[in-house]
Amino acid sequence: MQTISPVDAHAVDDAYIIDVREADEVARARIDGAVHIPLGELVSRVDEVPRDRTVYLLCAVGGRSAQATQYLAAQGVDAVNIDGGIVGWYRAGLPVTTSAD
């Protein structure tokens, strides 16, 4: 499984990030521009995932996005897990929009 650090993912121009967390989690904190497809809906919504570019997967700390990455890779998608999820993203000092913003 391919992985990338939050800092390196943030540095990718026009990165296509899919957030696989639940709606209430995304409502509390999100990365602007990320596409929200909860892990439980990924199989039924797989046709929404681009196949012509690398897709980066994000969750809270990396477990659910690792599952999503493995599933999408098995479907032929160039999928990369963002290590540490949004927690790692935030701890790296990268931009996060919170419900207080």
Secondary structure as the mmCIF struct_conf table of DSSP 4:
data_model
#
loop_
_struct_conf.conf_type_id
_struct_conf.id
_struct_conf.beg_label_comp_id
_struct_conf.beg_label_asym_id
_struct_conf.beg_label_seq_id
_struct_conf.end_label_comp_id
_struct_conf.end_label_asym_id
_struct_conf.end_label_seq_id
STRN STRN1 GLN A 2 ILE A 4
HELX_RH_AL_P HELX_RH_AL_P1 PRO A 6 ALA A 11
BEND BEND1 VAL A 12 VAL A 12
TURN_TY1_P TURN_TY1_P1 ASP A 13 ASP A 14
STRN STRN2 TYR A 16 ASP A 19
BEND BEND2 ARG A 21 ARG A 21
HELX_RH_AL_P HELX_RH_AL_P2 ALA A 23 ARG A 28
STRN STRN3 ALA A 29 ARG A 30
TURN_TY1_P TURN_TY1_P2 ASP A 32 GLY A 33
STRN STRN4 VAL A 35 HIS A 36
HELX_RH_3T_P HELX_RH_3T_P1 LEU A 39 GLU A 41
TURN_TY1_P TURN_TY1_P3 LEU A 42 ARG A 45
HELX_RH_3T_P HELX_RH_3T_P2 VAL A 46 GLU A 48
BEND BEND3 VAL A 49 VAL A 49
BEND BEND4 ARG A 51 ARG A 53
STRN STRN5 VAL A 55 LEU A 58
BEND BEND5 ALA A 60 GLY A 62
HELX_RH_AL_P HELX_RH_AL_P3 GLY A 63 ALA A 74
TURN_TY1_P TURN_TY1_P4 GLN A 75 GLY A 76
STRN STRN6 ALA A 79 ILE A 82
TURN_TY1_P TURN_TY1_P5 ASP A 83 GLY A 84
HELX_RH_AL_P HELX_RH_AL_P4 GLY A 85 ARG A 91
TURN_TY1_P TURN_TY1_P6 ALA A 92 GLY A 93
STRN STRN7 THR A 97 THR A 98
TURN_TY1_P TURN_TY1_P7 SER A 99 ALA A 100
#
